[in-house]
Amino acid sequence: MGVSLTDIAQTLKDAKHKTKAKDERETDVRVQLIYAFNGTGKTRLSREFKSLVPSESNGNTKLELADALGKRYLYYNAFTEDLFYWDNDLENDAQPKLKIHPNSFTKWIFEVQGQDRNIISNFQHYTDEKLTPHFNEEYSIKDKNGDNVVAGAFTEITFSHERGNDEISDNIKISKGEESNFVWCVFYSLLEQVIDVLNVAEPSDRETDQFDQLEYVFIDDPVSSLDDNRLIELAVNLAKLIKSSRSDLKFIITTHNPLFYNVLHNEFKKNTFKKYFLKKNEDGEFELVSQSNDSPFSYHLSLKTEIEKAIETNQLKKYHFNFLRNILEKTSTFLGYDNWGELLNKITEGNPEPYITRIINISSHSKQSGDEVAELSDDDKRVLNYLLKGLKEKYHFK
């Protein structure tokens, strides 16, 4: 039986675990890891969780990264990226700039802490060492007399790229994936500072009291546009940073990426760690299913179960072809095939091409939100059922 996202958020907030001591005392869970398919409601869950941890400083209900200082709750999610926006100025054919909404956080992280070099280093490490962000050092505004007055710095970023022939392309507009990566690097630099500050046990000895009230860090789907090697490295680095925390900070991490999930699972092997699978039911309610702690979550098996359930209830949609393709990709990699199409040879008696084409066409279209709920034809449903059944029989899925 399902519950609301508010109930799920309350469960995460109240999470305890029993110690191994004889008295079995309950202590707070330090890290909670949640896997969920895209569209399940991970970002909404972060907002529901926020509403349960109101700011004590001013009661502001819009607790964003921009208002991170002096609050009890810090999170990274899709809304975090909204703090950065492009000024393309197409009318004047000006150079594109990634602008930052001025706030106390950016002033502290850039001007006071001087984290711009670390952000640039992290960004280049995860993208391209020749792709360089440039922060404006100062900006000015006009006073009532029309004179320019210096108002501050670090309000916009431009990007350049060095080519192999030493030619430099200035003021380029980076991709959406690179932009997400950049915003993550800004957040990560803040998180490093937060943990470092709070690791000083005596509050009076800390360099700032801005984080003294902080209790929770909610990280929703960090950068997912990285290749597998970089994604693994990011997960390992994030886990290492969290494990270095000696304060009472509690962390909640959600993701739709099975590799990211499994790497974090392997990094967090302590009694204070819990992991879940967040499911959205057909009636719009949710389930937070605890996962076992003896092995990583088997993502492909969960996808198989989802397709089987849809077949039984006659609820197959186009996105289930995406699930099937994902199962084929993971299985072919595990078995050492060059591509997932080779798996279909045994299933289709040596005639895989029509099925490969159909899977590619339907799964590619499923990436568009408008097609996510589109109905499949009866013929497509028969094909999906046939391929899944053959896959289970030929490759011995249990």
C-alpha positions as CSV (number, residue, x, y, z in Angstrom):
1,M,0.0,0.0,0.0
2,G,1.4,3.4,-1.1
3,V,1.9,6.6,0.8
4,S,2.4,10.2,-0.1
5,L,5.8,11.8,-0.8
6,T,5.4,13.8,2.4
7,D,5.2,10.5,4.3
8,I,8.3,9.3,2.5
9,A,10.1,12.5,3.4
10,Q,9.1,12.0,7.0
11,T,10.4,8.5,7.0
12,L,13.8,9.7,5.8
13,K,13.9,12.5,8.4
14,D,13.0,10.1,11.2
15,A,15.3,7.3,10.1
16,K,17.1,5.5,12.9
17,H,19.2,2.4,13.3
18,K,19.8,0.2,16.2
19,T,23.4,-0.1,17.5
20,K,25.0,-3.5,18.0
21,A,25.5,-2.7,21.7
22,K,23.6,-4.8,24.2
23,D,21.1,-2.0,24.9
24,E,20.4,-1.6,21.2
25,R,20.3,2.1,21.4
26,E,18.9,4.0,18.3
27,T,21.0,6.5,16.5
28,D,20.4,8.7,13.5
29,V,21.2,7.3,10.1
30,R,24.1,9.3,8.6
31,V,23.6,8.4,4.9
32,Q,20.5,7.3,3.0
33,L,20.8,6.3,-0.7
34,I,17.7,6.2,-2.9
35,Y,17.3,4.7,-6.4
36,A,14.3,5.8,-8.5
37,F,13.5,5.8,-12.2
38,N,13.3,9.2,-13.9
39,G,9.9,10.8,-13.5
40,T,9.3,9.1,-10.2
41,G,9.5,12.2,-8.1
42,K,13.0,12.5,-6.7
43,T,13.1,16.3,-7.1
44,R,9.6,16.7,-5.6
45,L,10.8,14.5,-2.7
46,S,13.7,16.9,-2.0
47,R,11.2,19.7,-1.9
48,E,8.9,17.8,0.5
49,F,11.8,17.0,2.7
50,K,12.7,20.7,2.8
51,S,9.3,21.6,4.0
52,L,9.9,19.3,7.1
53,V,13.1,21.2,7.9
54,P,12.1,24.8,8.1
55,S,14.7,27.5,8.4
56,E,15.0,28.8,11.9
57,S,16.7,32.0,10.8
58,N,13.9,33.6,8.9
59,G,11.2,31.1,8.1
60,N,11.9,31.4,4.4
61,T,10.2,28.5,2.5
62,K,12.3,28.9,-0.5
63,L,15.5,27.4,0.9
64,E,17.8,27.1,-2.1
65,L,21.5,26.9,-2.7
66,A,21.4,30.7,-2.9
67,D,20.2,30.9,0.7
68,A,22.5,28.1,2.0
69,L,24.1,30.2,4.7
70,G,22.7,30.0,8.2
71,K,20.1,27.3,7.4
72,R,19.4,23.8,8.5
73,Y,19.1,22.2,5.1
74,L,21.2,22.4,2.0
75,Y,20.3,20.7,-1.3
76,Y,21.4,20.1,-4.8
77,N,18.7,19.4,-7.4
78,A,17.2,20.6,-10.7
79,F,16.3,23.9,-9.1
80,T,19.9,24.6,-8.1
81,E,20.8,25.0,-11.8
82,D,18.2,27.8,-12.0
83,L,20.5,30.0,-10.0
84,F,22.7,30.2,-13.2
85,Y,21.2,31.5,-16.5
86,W,22.5,32.4,-19.9
87,D,22.7,35.9,-21.2
88,N,22.9,35.3,-25.0
89,D,22.0,38.9,-26.0
90,L,21.2,37.8,-29.5
91,E,19.9,41.2,-30.5
92,N,23.3,42.8,-30.1
93,D,25.2,39.7,-31.1
94,A,27.1,39.9,-27.9
95,Q,29.3,37.2,-26.3
96,P,27.3,34.6,-24.3
97,K,27.7,34.7,-20.6
98,L,26.5,32.3,-17.8
99,K,25.2,34.7,-15.2
100,I,24.8,34.1,-11.4
101,H,21.9,35.4,-9.4
102,P,23.8,37.5,-6.7
103,N,23.3,36.1,-3.2
104,S,25.1,35.6,0.0
105,F,26.2,32.1,-1.0
106,T,28.1,33.2,-4.1
107,K,29.7,36.1,-2.3
108,W,30.9,33.8,0.4
109,I,32.1,30.9,-1.8
110,F,33.8,33.1,-4.4
111,E,34.9,36.3,-2.7
112,V,35.5,35.3,0.9
113,Q,36.7,31.7,0.4
114,G,38.3,32.1,-3.0
115,Q,36.9,28.8,-4.3
116,D,36.9,29.9,-8.0
117,R,40.2,28.1,-8.7
118,N,39.0,24.9,-7.1
119,I,35.7,25.1,-9.1
120,I,37.7,25.5,-12.3
121,S,40.0,22.6,-11.5
122,N,37.1,20.3,-10.7
123,F,35.2,21.3,-13.8
124,Q,38.1,20.7,-16.1
125,H,38.9,17.4,-14.5
126,Y,35.4,16.1,-15.2
127,T,35.0,17.6,-18.6
128,D,37.9,18.9,-20.6
129,E,41.2,20.4,-19.4
130,K,41.2,22.8,-22.3
131,L,37.7,24.1,-21.5
132,T,38.2,27.0,-19.1
133,P,35.7,29.1,-17.1
134,H,36.5,32.8,-16.6
135,F,34.9,34.7,-13.7
136,N,34.4,38.4,-14.0
137,E,36.6,40.1,-11.3
138,E,34.2,43.0,-10.8
139,Y,31.2,44.7,-12.1
140,S,29.9,48.2,-11.9
141,I,26.6,50.0,-11.7
142,K,25.7,53.6,-12.3
143,D,24.8,55.8,-9.3
144,K,22.2,58.5,-9.3
145,N,24.7,60.8,-10.9
146,G,25.4,58.5,-13.8
147,D,28.9,57.6,-12.6
148,N,30.1,54.0,-12.6
149,V,30.5,52.5,-9.2
150,V,32.1,49.1,-8.5
151,A,29.4,46.9,-7.0
152,G,31.0,43.5,-6.7
153,A,32.5,40.5,-8.5
154,F,31.8,36.9,-9.6
155,T,28.4,37.6,-11.2
156,E,29.0,36.0,-14.6
157,I,31.2,33.4,-16.3
158,T,32.5,33.1,-19.8
159,F,34.1,30.0,-21.3
160,S,37.0,29.5,-23.7
161,H,38.4,26.4,-25.3
162,E,42.0,25.8,-26.4
163,R,42.3,23.9,-29.7
164,G,45.1,21.5,-30.6
165,N,46.8,24.0,-32.8
166,D,47.1,26.5,-29.9
167,E,44.1,28.5,-31.2
168,I,41.7,29.6,-28.5
169,S,38.0,29.9,-29.0
170,D,36.7,32.6,-26.7
171,N,33.3,33.1,-25.3
172,I,31.7,29.9,-26.3
173,K,28.4,28.6,-25.0
174,I,28.9,25.2,-23.3
175,S,26.5,22.3,-23.6
176,K,23.7,21.7,-21.1
177,G,25.6,18.7,-19.7
178,E,28.8,20.8,-19.2
179,E,26.7,23.5,-17.6
180,S,25.2,21.0,-15.2
181,N,28.7,19.7,-14.4
182,F,29.8,23.3,-13.7
183,V,27.0,23.9,-11.3
184,W,27.7,20.6,-9.5
185,C,31.4,21.7,-9.1
186,V,30.2,24.9,-7.5
187,F,28.0,22.9,-5.1
188,Y,30.7,20.4,-4.4
189,S,33.2,23.2,-3.5
190,L,30.6,24.5,-1.0
191,L,30.1,21.0,0.4
192,E,33.9,20.6,0.9
193,Q,33.9,23.9,2.8
194,V,30.9,23.0,4.9
195,I,32.4,19.7,6.0
196,D,35.8,21.2,6.7
197,V,34.2,24.0,8.8
198,L,32.0,21.6,10.8
199,N,34.8,19.2,11.4
200,V,36.1,21.7,13.9
201,A,34.5,20.3,17.1
202,E,34.3,23.6,19.1
203,P,31.9,26.1,17.4
204,S,33.8,29.0,18.7
205,D,36.9,27.9,16.9
206,R,35.3,27.7,13.5
207,E,36.1,30.2,10.8
208,T,32.4,31.0,10.4
209,D,29.2,30.3,12.3
210,Q,27.2,30.2,9.1
211,F,26.8,26.4,9.0
212,D,26.3,25.8,12.7
213,Q,22.6,25.2,12.2
214,L,23.0,22.9,9.2
215,E,21.6,19.4,9.8
216,Y,20.8,17.8,6.4
217,V,22.4,17.7,2.9
218,F,20.1,16.5,0.2
219,I,21.7,15.6,-3.1
220,D,19.3,14.8,-6.0
221,D,20.8,13.2,-9.1
222,P,24.3,14.8,-9.5
223,V,25.9,15.1,-12.9
224,S,24.6,12.3,-15.1
225,S,26.2,13.4,-18.4
226,L,29.6,12.0,-17.5
227,D,31.0,8.8,-19.1
228,D,31.2,5.8,-16.8
229,N,34.8,6.3,-15.7
230,R,34.2,9.9,-14.6
231,L,30.9,9.0,-13.0
232,I,32.6,6.3,-10.9
233,E,35.3,8.8,-9.9
234,L,32.7,11.4,-9.0
235,A,30.8,8.9,-6.8
236,V,34.0,7.7,-5.1
237,N,35.1,11.3,-4.4
238,L,31.6,12.3,-3.1
239,A,31.6,9.2,-0.8
240,K,35.1,10.0,0.4
241,L,34.1,13.5,1.3
242,I,31.0,12.5,3.1
243,K,32.9,9.8,5.1
244,S,35.4,12.5,6.1
245,S,32.6,14.4,7.9
246,R,33.0,14.1,11.7
247,S,30.0,16.3,12.6
248,D,26.3,15.3,12.9
249,L,25.5,16.1,9.3
250,K,23.1,13.7,7.7
251,F,23.1,13.0,3.9
252,I,20.3,11.9,1.6
253,I,21.3,11.0,-2.0
254,T,18.9,10.1,-4.8
255,T,19.8,9.0,-8.3
256,H,18.3,7.3,-11.4
257,N,21.8,6.0,-12.5
258,P,22.4,2.4,-11.5
259,L,26.2,2.7,-11.8
260,F,26.3,5.7,-9.5
261,Y,24.0,3.9,-7.1
262,N,26.1,0.8,-7.0
263,V,29.4,2.6,-6.5
264,L,28.0,4.6,-3.6
265,H,26.6,1.4,-2.1
266,N,30.1,-0.2,-2.2
267,E,31.6,2.9,-0.6
268,F,29.1,3.2,2.3
269,K,29.3,-0.1,4.1
270,K,28.5,1.0,7.6
271,N,25.6,0.4,10.0
272,T,24.6,4.0,9.7
273,F,23.9,3.6,6.0
274,K,20.5,2.7,4.5
275,K,19.5,2.2,0.9
276,Y,16.1,2.2,-0.8
277,F,14.2,1.8,-4.0
278,L,11.6,4.6,-4.5
279,K,8.6,3.3,-6.5
280,K,5.6,5.3,-7.8
281,N,2.4,3.3,-8.0
282,E,-0.3,3.6,-10.6
283,D,-2.6,5.4,-8.1
284,G,0.0,8.2,-7.7
285,E,1.2,7.1,-4.3
286,F,4.7,5.9,-3.5
287,E,6.6,3.1,-1.8
288,L,10.1,3.4,-0.2
289,V,11.4,-0.2,-0.4
290,S,14.4,-1.1,1.7
291,Q,17.2,-2.8,-0.1
292,S,19.4,-5.5,1.3
293,N,22.8,-4.5,2.5
294,D,24.7,-7.6,1.3
295,S,24.9,-6.7,-2.4
296,P,24.4,-3.7,-4.7
297,F,20.9,-3.1,-6.2
298,S,20.4,-5.3,-9.3
299,Y,19.1,-2.6,-11.6
300,H,18.5,-4.8,-14.7
301,L,16.4,-7.3,-12.6
302,S,14.2,-4.4,-11.4
303,L,13.6,-3.3,-14.9
304,K,12.7,-6.8,-15.9
305,T,10.2,-6.9,-13.0
306,E,8.7,-3.6,-14.1
307,I,8.2,-4.9,-17.7
308,E,6.7,-8.1,-16.5
309,K,4.2,-6.2,-14.3
310,A,3.2,-4.0,-17.2
311,I,2.7,-7.1,-19.4
312,E,0.5,-8.7,-16.7
313,T,-1.7,-5.6,-16.3
314,N,-1.7,-4.7,-20.0
315,Q,0.0,-1.4,-19.2
316,L,2.9,-1.5,-21.6
317,K,4.1,1.9,-22.7
318,K,6.8,3.1,-25.1
319,Y,9.3,3.7,-22.3
320,H,9.3,-0.1,-21.5
321,F,11.2,-0.5,-24.8
322,N,13.8,1.7,-23.1
323,F,13.9,-0.6,-20.2
324,L,14.4,-3.6,-22.5
325,R,17.2,-1.9,-24.3
326,N,18.9,-1.1,-21.0
327,I,18.6,-4.7,-20.0
328,L,20.1,-5.8,-23.3
329,E,23.0,-3.3,-23.0
330,K,23.9,-4.3,-19.4
331,T,23.6,-8.0,-20.2
332,S,25.7,-7.8,-23.4
333,T,28.4,-5.9,-21.5
334,F,28.4,-8.5,-18.7
335,L,28.7,-11.4,-21.2
336,G,31.4,-9.7,-23.3
337,Y,29.5,-9.1,-26.5
338,D,30.5,-6.2,-28.7
339,N,26.9,-4.9,-28.9
340,W,23.5,-5.8,-27.5
341,G,22.2,-6.8,-30.9
342,E,24.2,-10.0,-30.7
343,L,22.1,-11.2,-27.8
344,L,19.1,-11.4,-30.1
345,N,20.6,-13.9,-32.4
346,K,19.6,-16.9,-30.3
347,I,16.2,-15.4,-29.4
348,T,15.2,-14.6,-33.0
349,E,16.8,-17.6,-34.7
350,G,19.5,-15.6,-36.5
351,N,17.2,-12.8,-37.7
352,P,17.7,-10.0,-35.2
353,E,17.8,-7.0,-37.5
354,P,14.1,-6.2,-37.6
355,Y,13.9,-6.4,-33.9
356,I,17.0,-4.3,-33.4
357,T,15.6,-1.6,-35.6
358,R,12.3,-1.6,-33.8
359,I,13.9,-1.4,-30.4
360,I,16.2,1.5,-31.5
361,N,13.3,3.4,-33.1
362,I,10.9,3.1,-30.2
363,S,13.4,3.5,-27.4
364,S,14.9,6.6,-29.0
365,H,11.5,8.3,-29.3
366,S,10.8,7.4,-25.7
367,K,13.4,9.9,-24.6
368,Q,10.9,12.7,-25.5
369,S,8.5,13.4,-22.7
370,G,5.6,13.6,-25.0
371,D,6.1,9.9,-26.0
372,E,6.6,8.6,-22.4
373,V,2.9,7.9,-22.0
374,A,2.1,7.0,-25.6
375,E,0.4,3.7,-26.2
376,L,2.1,0.8,-28.0
377,S,0.4,-1.0,-30.8
378,D,-0.7,-4.6,-30.2
379,D,2.1,-5.8,-32.5
380,D,4.7,-3.8,-30.5
381,K,3.4,-5.3,-27.3
382,R,3.7,-8.8,-28.7
383,V,7.3,-8.1,-29.8
384,L,8.2,-6.8,-26.4
385,N,6.7,-9.8,-24.7
386,Y,8.4,-12.2,-27.1
387,L,11.8,-10.7,-26.7
388,L,11.6,-10.5,-22.9
389,K,10.5,-14.1,-22.7
390,G,13.3,-15.2,-25.0
391,L,15.9,-13.2,-23.1
392,K,14.9,-14.9,-19.8
393,E,14.9,-18.4,-21.4
394,K,18.2,-18.1,-23.4
395,Y,20.2,-16.3,-20.8
396,H,18.8,-17.9,-17.7
397,F,17.5,-14.9,-15.8
398,K,16.0,-15.8,-12.4
